Structure formats: C-alpha cells, structure tokens
C-alpha cells in the first residue's frame, strides 16, 4: 500500500516539476526569502532539475 501512495505522490511531484509555472513560483519564493539569482543562474538551475527528472524517468519502472 505504501508503494502505491509513493508512486502516486512521485508522479504528482514529477508532473508539477515539468511545468514552467513551478520554476517561476520557486523563483518568486526564493526571491521573497532573499535569494537572488541572475537569469543565467535560474536557467542553469532549471536545466539541472530537468536533467534530474529525465534521469528519474529513464530508470523508473512503470506498472503495466
């Protein structure tokens, strides 16, 4: 049962991380707490997160 909830939660998180609005929202939150990133740094962070998600998707086993 835990595995079902884990997969469901991971799918939700991964789906949200694929949306550009998620990155904009994170940038706003980080700005509010005082973290300043240049546009280049923001793009680098977004590319790194996208790479991590892609790696997870490559190795993730889907139920059939």
C-alpha positions as CSV (number, residue, x, y, z in Angstrom):
1,X,0.0,0.0,0.0
2,X,2.8,2.4,0.8
3,X,4.3,1.7,-2.6
4,X,1.1,2.7,-4.4
5,X,1.0,6.0,-2.5
6,X,4.7,6.6,-3.1
7,X,4.3,6.1,-6.9
8,X,1.2,8.3,-6.9
9,X,3.0,11.1,-5.0
10,X,6.1,10.8,-7.1
11,X,4.1,11.1,-10.3
12,X,2.4,14.2,-8.9
13,X,5.7,15.8,-8.0
14,X,7.3,15.0,-11.3
15,X,4.3,16.3,-13.2
16,X,4.5,19.6,-11.3
17,X,8.2,19.9,-11.8
18,X,7.7,19.6,-15.6
19,X,5.6,22.8,-15.6
20,X,7.3,26.1,-16.2
21,X,5.0,27.8,-13.7
22,X,6.6,25.7,-11.0
23,X,10.0,27.2,-11.7
24,X,8.5,30.7,-11.8
25,X,6.8,30.1,-8.4
26,X,10.0,28.7,-6.9
27,X,11.9,31.8,-8.2
28,X,9.4,34.1,-6.5
29,X,9.5,32.2,-3.2
30,X,13.3,32.2,-3.3
31,X,13.3,35.9,-4.0
32,X,11.0,36.6,-1.1
33,X,13.4,34.8,1.3
34,X,16.3,36.8,-0.1
35,X,17.9,34.5,-2.6
36,X,18.9,36.5,-5.7
37,X,19.7,34.5,-8.9
38,X,20.6,36.0,-12.2
39,X,18.6,34.9,-15.3
40,X,21.5,32.7,-16.3
41,X,21.6,31.0,-12.9
42,X,17.9,30.5,-13.0
43,X,18.2,28.8,-16.4
44,X,21.1,26.6,-15.1
45,X,19.0,25.5,-12.1
46,X,16.0,24.8,-14.3
47,X,18.2,22.7,-16.7
48,X,19.7,20.8,-13.8
49,X,16.2,20.0,-12.4
50,X,15.1,18.9,-15.8
51,X,18.1,16.7,-16.1
52,X,17.4,15.1,-12.8
53,X,13.7,14.5,-13.7
54,X,14.8,13.0,-17.1
55,X,17.2,10.6,-15.3
56,X,14.4,9.5,-12.9
57,X,12.1,9.0,-15.8
58,X,14.6,6.8,-17.6
59,X,15.1,4.4,-14.7
60,X,11.6,4.5,-13.3
61,X,9.7,1.2,-13.7
62,X,6.0,1.7,-14.7
63,X,3.3,-0.7,-13.8
64,X,1.6,-2.3,-16.8
